[in-house]
Amino acid sequence: MKQGDLVIRKSYGGDVLFRIAKLNKQLATLKGTDYRLIADAPIPDLLLIPDPEEAAPSKQVRIKVDESTQRMRQERQQQQRKVQQDEEKMGRALNHNAPYFEVPGKVLHLDGDASYLHKSMDLYRQMRVPAQGLHAHESQMPAIVQQLLPQINPDILVITGHDGVLKKRETHDLYNLASYKNSQNFVNAVHIARQYEKSHDGLIIVAGACQSHFEALLQSGANFASSPGRVLIHALDPVYIAIRASYTSMRETIDLADVIHGTISGIDGVGGIETRGKYRVGLPRPKTLTGVKPTV
């Protein structure tokens, strides 16, 4: 085995597909290919997967990802039809067939994993969500949030990366932040973001990763967070919520049950509070003004 190989853990029944991130004589550091999970495992516990397309965990996840992505596209098509109907009403009121323009919510996405960030930005581009992404270690995120929020002024902030309940921990209390790998870092970043914008509708915050301290993240000011059931969440779950927030009208609240159902991890993976969307429609669409003559 070598760095970069795809493997599963025999002791866990091969439930998650991993890529070997680091390797020494006895121990391997693994990164989940689909889930935001970093784990250590003895090399004899690993089983090499030569064809990732045939790996059972990967197959199951791909089905869920395809379902979630298709759901997003269908929701987007429904929204566009509704906006077109509203446009026709506005056109009749103005006695003019003026085409509308869309202003989806702008996303700032901070990710502790470079490969997951790449996947996330691809999905934002596919769904035409204006987004800026930055890869940073989770411990750096509070300082980065403080620096970037005034510069970028996003509508939606995603704070994610790697997390998990520590095997070797001082306390077995799962309500104690010391029991988690990075939940304290996420909480600190959310707290700083909420100091910058106190309104939950002014700045929508999506925070957390696998097994994160859901309650602490909400208490610190997040609108949506992981993980109520302390389960592994899919790498794209925070992105899905951000896209829904970006394309939900500012006149409406995000349908909590619907958006959670649409994630890959479901109700044990993510939760949140009632929040207004960030999508706006404008009228008329900006024109090309090359033919305008100066009057002054």
Steps between C-alpha positions, in 0.01 A plus 500: 500500500608857436383857550200574281364143493129445562419272795230391742537395865427131560422556871219742407349272238623719214236763570700799367733534202829673589810629324834450676630847593811395695673169553763368738611150591205419723232766466318679220320835511183482291272762346145415401432539128136592556468575871682772695696251704867456592596177675805298600510125440753218534623396156391133545143626552492654152367338186615645168222599258634479143179623335319777693202473262432153639538591868168454679530810725581720200212360294246575773631853549498575126133404482419740784712778347328459163158512668592813696645678194199410287272633774689831499465532124127427515453757777693754293282433195185542709630827636582630153148421382357686797725801434393502135137509610577790733683674216193474280290657775751784543512547123123537480503748788771706327343453157845394385662162441814573702723195567598444861842424646591275791708576809571174689665518840881521502693226684833506683611139554785418741612138487760307697545257211633607159346211305155554654529871429565420133189278486296767677605777262416277202147457632458873563605563139260236367212663688616854405539614859749787545756357740853554624688218666807477719690200634628554853573294809206498738705673771556797266134550415406743781772746391415453132130565563585822681720610210285398202143584604545880465686452169265255329173580680333167416133414549585144602805374691599132495749384765594135462786253477585204722363418843405201711455362849844425644575138590749604770320777690505622855124481536231280347258793511396566140372847600857600589687672215824339620363168374527615137784541252403840357159604632658766724667657194170504312319648801761777530467585130120508518512722808722754321276493192192559714666795671558648154134449398263432786191432289452135404324623186773756424773233483411133465764276661537131415755336729644165599630172359486131597368445854529871590343642817165603350361672809810712564509616138137613511551671835799690364287637217485253210178472299578144390745256655613141524458248650188444718560125507883526510518314169729534199375760253560503129753754372232681297228531766606853611514599132149374436364710785692807381360460147146470634553816706645681197197420284220531756319832463568765762120518536487138618654286773708198405285189539685323783348156455549513123861622504604243763323222312687605186845460657692175462539444876143588601358601838781341704760681290378859492244726665423866537263784582242690298681738265409731212655438158738729310369489144374820334356589163570830326331685216587595228805307389799732442536603135795568274537880504751552220247701297415752773590857406644733766286798596746689720 
